[in-house]
Amino acid sequence: MALEAIYKPSRRLPCNRLTLYAEKVPYMDDNAAEAQAIRTTKKYPEDISQCWLAAIIESSEDAIVSMMLNGTIISWNESAERLFGYSRDEAVGQNISFLVPSEMEDEQRDINMRVQAGDHIKRFETVRIDKTGRYIDINLTLSPVRDAAGQIIGTSMIAQDITTHKITKSYLKELDDCNQKLAEFSSIRAHQLKGPLRGLSYLSSILQEDYAEKLGAKGTERLNVLVALCQRMDTLIDNLFYFSKLENEKSAVQNVNLDEIIKDIQQEMRSVLKEKNARIVIPHLLPFVTGDKARIADVFRNLIANAVNYNDKIEPVVEIGFLESLQTRSGREENVFYIKDNGMGIEPKYHRLIFTMFKRLPSSVEDNKSGTGAGLAFVRKIIEHHNGRIWVESEPGKGSTFYFTLNRKEATGAPKLTGHKA
């Protein structure tokens, strides 16, 4: 019996039918009993391999062109039509130089000489002209085509349109330059603002010390407000300067022991933890990570301090942990750290806002806590520099959990993950 597999080719492919013949043949099974099996034989057209090759070329998303040694085009696929705008009938028989800008003719001659010498040219960025006269940024890959005797008889060319990639790359460079200039501007302005502010703060302190009695209670109160505002402005300028440093500085990458960092932070915050009656709990040892040790410490320090300071419970509890995998609204995240508290919580409408520079929650939510609104912006920037991201899950009255990812690396000699409390 005959089974027919019908192949519907492109208008340019020669083959259109493949016939399969099936017949019963005897074979011996394990019990030496004769059995029947189906053997399929294939009857291909003689040029079936060329047919499949032509199908692959025709369906490719890349423009694929073949040429004789003198540059005459002998094949031109559909992607070449889309890229350059010329139909196959228009292109075949033409010399490939009709796509080359006049100012790049020397480049094309050099390419021809290299391929004829047997060189393979991979991902060569250049420019070609389409039918409308528009210049197209492309990646070229060219290879010599050899006959059965190994003689070079032509050239194959694969062209990829990288116009969008180049435009995007240019925009990103412009954006990076703008960010660099903005960071430099912020740094310069921070230094410039420090000068007059120091003078204002110094004079206010002198008035406090030497003229408090003459100012009276109301005058002293107003002067105290002025001193506090100067101190707050000084902190804001420091934050602006720090943020600009995050944009410019190059990270000192190393293996980082997070458990040591947490212990150091606990030691720094010992008096605050005692005053707040707060506990830090670490269910398991944390893995090593690769990154800037000082900046990663800033991330944990800031998040831990927030979890303790913005907490309305009699006994604040801060849990620090690590998850191999976590299902989130946007998909599954791998290697996730978290810092969880039992504090006052955050309304969902503020979940994105809190990570922007100098954005604070309303005083009614913060219960008059004194912060600049820069800390979480620092945290987000540092984490992004470590190819990670940060987000929060929280509801008012139910505490908050800050999740973030970092470039995790299992270092040699890293501690075994076992549970402990701090």
Secondary structure as the mmCIF struct_conf table of DSSP 4:
data_model
#
loop_
_struct_conf.conf_type_id
_struct_conf.id
_struct_conf.beg_label_comp_id
_struct_conf.beg_label_asym_id
_struct_conf.beg_label_seq_id
_struct_conf.end_label_comp_id
_struct_conf.end_label_asym_id
_struct_conf.end_label_seq_id
STRN STRN1 ALA A 2 ILE A 6
TURN_TY1_P TURN_TY1_P1 ARG A 11 ARG A 12
BEND BEND1 PRO A 14 PRO A 14
STRN STRN2 ARG A 17 MET A 28
TURN_TY1_P TURN_TY1_P2 ASP A 30 ASN A 31
BEND BEND2 ALA A 32 ALA A 32
STRN STRN3 GLU A 34 LYS A 43
TURN_TY1_P TURN_TY1_P3 GLU A 46 ASP A 47
HELX_RH_AL_P HELX_RH_AL_P1 ILE A 48 SER A 59
BEND BEND3 GLU A 61 ASP A 62
STRN STRN4 ALA A 63 MET A 68
TURN_TY1_P TURN_TY1_P4 LEU A 69 ASN A 70
STRN STRN5 THR A 72 THR A 72
STRN STRN6 ILE A 73 TRP A 76
HELX_RH_AL_P HELX_RH_AL_P2 GLU A 78 PHE A 84
HELX_RH_AL_P HELX_RH_AL_P3 ARG A 88 ALA A 91
TURN_TY1_P TURN_TY1_P5 VAL A 92 GLY A 93
BEND BEND4 GLN A 94 GLN A 94
STRN STRN7 ASN A 95 ASN A 95
HELX_RH_3T_P HELX_RH_3T_P1 ILE A 96 LEU A 99
BEND BEND5 VAL A 100 VAL A 100
HELX_RH_3T_P HELX_RH_3T_P2 SER A 102 MET A 104
HELX_RH_AL_P HELX_RH_AL_P4 GLU A 105 GLN A 116
TURN_TY1_P TURN_TY1_P6 ALA A 117 GLY A 118
STRN STRN8 ILE A 121 ILE A 129
TURN_TY1_P TURN_TY1_P7 LYS A 131 THR A 132
BEND BEND6 GLY A 133 GLY A 133
STRN STRN9 TYR A 135 ARG A 146
TURN_TY1_P TURN_TY1_P8 ALA A 148 ALA A 149
BEND BEND7 GLY A 150 GLY A 150
STRN STRN10 ILE A 152 ASP A 161
HELX_RH_AL_P HELX_RH_AL_P5 THR A 163 ASP A 210
BEND BEND8 TYR A 211 TYR A 211
HELX_RH_AL_P HELX_RH_AL_P6 ALA A 212 ASN A 248
HELX_LH_PP_P HELX_LH_PP_P1 GLU A 249 SER A 251
STRN STRN11 VAL A 253 VAL A 256
HELX_RH_AL_P HELX_RH_AL_P7 LEU A 258 GLU A 268
TURN_TY1_P TURN_TY1_P9 MET A 269 MET A 269
HELX_RH_AL_P HELX_RH_AL_P8 ARG A 270 LYS A 276
TURN_TY1_P TURN_TY1_P10 ASN A 277 ASN A 277
STRN STRN12 ARG A 279 VAL A 281
BEND BEND9 PRO A 283 HIS A 284
HELX_LH_PP_P HELX_LH_PP_P2 LEU A 285 PHE A 288
STRN STRN13 VAL A 289 ASP A 292
HELX_RH_AL_P HELX_RH_AL_P9 LYS A 293 ASN A 309
TURN_TY1_P TURN_TY1_P11 TYR A 310 TYR A 310
BEND BEND10 LYS A 313 GLU A 315
STRN STRN14 VAL A 317 THR A 328
TURN_TY1_P TURN_TY1_P12 ARG A 329 SER A 330
STRN STRN15 GLY A 331 ASP A 341
BEND BEND11 GLY A 343 MET A 344
HELX_RH_3T_P HELX_RH_3T_P3 PRO A 348 TYR A 350
TURN_TY1_P TURN_TY1_P13 HIS A 351 ARG A 352
HELX_RH_3T_P HELX_RH_3T_P4 LEU A 353 PHE A 355
BEND BEND12 THR A 356 THR A 356
TURN_TY1_P TURN_TY1_P14 MET A 357 PHE A 358
HELX_RH_AL_P HELX_RH_AL_P10 SER A 363 GLU A 366
TURN_TY1_P TURN_TY1_P15 ASP A 367 ASN A 368
BEND BEND13 GLY A 373 GLY A 373
HELX_RH_AL_P HELX_RH_AL_P11 GLY A 375 HIS A 385
TURN_TY1_P TURN_TY1_P16 HIS A 386 ASN A 387
STRN STRN16 ILE A 390 SER A 394
TURN_TY1_P TURN_TY1_P17 PRO A 396 GLY A 397
BEND BEND14 LYS A 398 LYS A 398
STRN STRN17 SER A 400 THR A 405
STRN STRN18 ARG A 408 ARG A 408
TURN_TY1_P TURN_TY1_P18 THR A 412 GLY A 413
HELX_LH_PP_P HELX_LH_PP_P3 ALA A 414 LYS A 416
#
